[in-house]
Amino acid sequence: MTGPDSARVRFHDLRNSAATLLLGLGIHPKIVSEMLGHSQIGITLDLYSHVTATMQQEAVQAFGGCLAVKLAVRKGLPTTKTQAQGP
């Protein structure tokens, strides 16, 4: 892209965007790390920790949902809206 109205996009910017998007989509950090050529997964996690913070919140919510279902099953309670409404 050239011209006065075009933004200068560096290769590093594209690389950073790709890593951020992949992690945000839930792609395992090890896979993203390998794609970026990082020698250790810790490098990827350190550089993109802003993305993993969102992923941590989603993990907490998912785990809470799992626990709620397990407790409901253990107590013999319905676990879905259709079960709660009945036939």
JONOR-V167888 format. One record per pair of residues at least 4 apart in sequence whose ideal C-beta (glycine too) atoms are under 8 Angstrom apart, sorted by the first residue. I is the first residue (numbers start at 1). J is the second residue. Records with the same first field share a line. If there is no record, write none. Layout:
BEGIN
I: J, J
END
This chain:
BEGIN
1: 6, 7, 8, 9
2: 6
9: 13, 14
10: 14
11: 15
12: 16
13: 17
14: 18
15: 19, 36
16: 20
17: 21
18: 22, 35
19: 23, 32, 35, 36, 44, 47, 48
20: 24, 48, 51
21: 25
22: 27, 31, 32, 35
23: 27, 29, 32, 48, 51, 52, 55
24: 51, 54, 55
26: 55
27: 31, 32
28: 32
29: 33, 41, 44, 45, 48, 52
30: 34, 41
31: 35
32: 36, 44, 48
33: 38, 40, 41, 43, 44, 45
34: 38
36: 44
38: 43, 44
39: 43
41: 45
42: 46
43: 47
44: 48
45: 49, 52
48: 52
49: 53
50: 54
51: 55
52: 56
53: 57
54: 58
55: 59
56: 60
57: 61
58: 62
59: 63
60: 64
61: 65
62: 66
63: 67
64: 68
65: 69
66: 70
67: 71
68: 72
69: 73, 79
70: 74
71: 75
72: 77, 78, 79
73: 77, 79
78: 83, 84
79: 83
80: 84
81: 85
END
